[in-house]
Amino acid sequence: MAKEGAEKVADAAAEMSFPRDLRREGGSQYGETLRIYGLPENMPSETARAQFKQRVLQGLGVPVSSGC
């Protein structure tokens, strides 16, 4: 139960710390959307997001497997 709460905290922290990555949502309109809104194309990767979440979980004392 506590692990689920910690995971929710880590997810919320990642959402607040990383801008919404339109690449995650895919679709053929990605490039056009970036151009229209002037968003940088070098946004943080999913790997960076996952590593951040692991660090948050570890900071909360939740054991994190290396395969996540």
C-alpha positions in Angstrom: 0.0 0.0 0.0 2.8 2.4 0.9 4.6 1.6 -2.3 1.5 2.5 -4.4 1.4 5.9 -2.6 5.1 6.5 -3.2 4.6 5.6 -6.9 1.8 8.1 -7.2 4.1 10.7 -5.6 6.9 9.8 -8.0 4.6 10.0 -11.0 3.3 13.4 -9.9 6.9 14.7 -9.3 7.9 13.6 -12.8 4.8 15.3 -14.4 5.7 18.5 -12.5 9.5 18.3 -13.3 9.3 17.3 -17.0 7.4 19.1 -19.6 4.7 17.1 -21.4 6.5 15.1 -24.1 4.4 15.0 -27.2 6.6 12.3 -28.6 5.2 9.9 -26.0 1.7 10.4 -27.5 2.9 9.6 -31.1 0.8 10.4 -34.1 1.6 11.9 -37.4 1.0 15.4 -36.2 4.0 15.5 -33.9 6.3 17.6 -36.1 3.5 20.0 -37.1 2.6 20.5 -33.4 6.2 21.2 -32.4 6.4 23.8 -35.2 3.1 25.5 -34.4 3.8 25.8 -30.7 7.5 26.5 -31.0 8.3 23.5 -28.7 11.9 22.3 -28.6 12.5 19.0 -30.3 15.1 17.9 -27.7 12.7 17.4 -24.8 13.7 14.9 -22.0 13.6 11.3 -23.0 11.5 8.6 -21.4 14.7 7.2 -20.0 15.4 10.5 -18.2 11.8 10.5 -16.9 12.1 6.8 -15.6 15.5 7.6 -14.0 14.0 10.6 -12.2 11.1 8.5 -10.9 13.5 5.9 -9.7 15.5 8.5 -7.8 12.3 9.9 -6.2 11.2 6.4 -5.1 14.6 5.6 -3.7 14.5 8.9 -1.8 11.2 7.8 -0.3 12.8 4.6 0.8 11.1 2.3 -1.8 13.3 -0.4 -3.1 13.5 -0.1 -6.9 14.6 -3.0 -9.1 17.3 -2.3 -11.7 15.0 -3.7 -14.5 12.5 -0.8 -14.2 
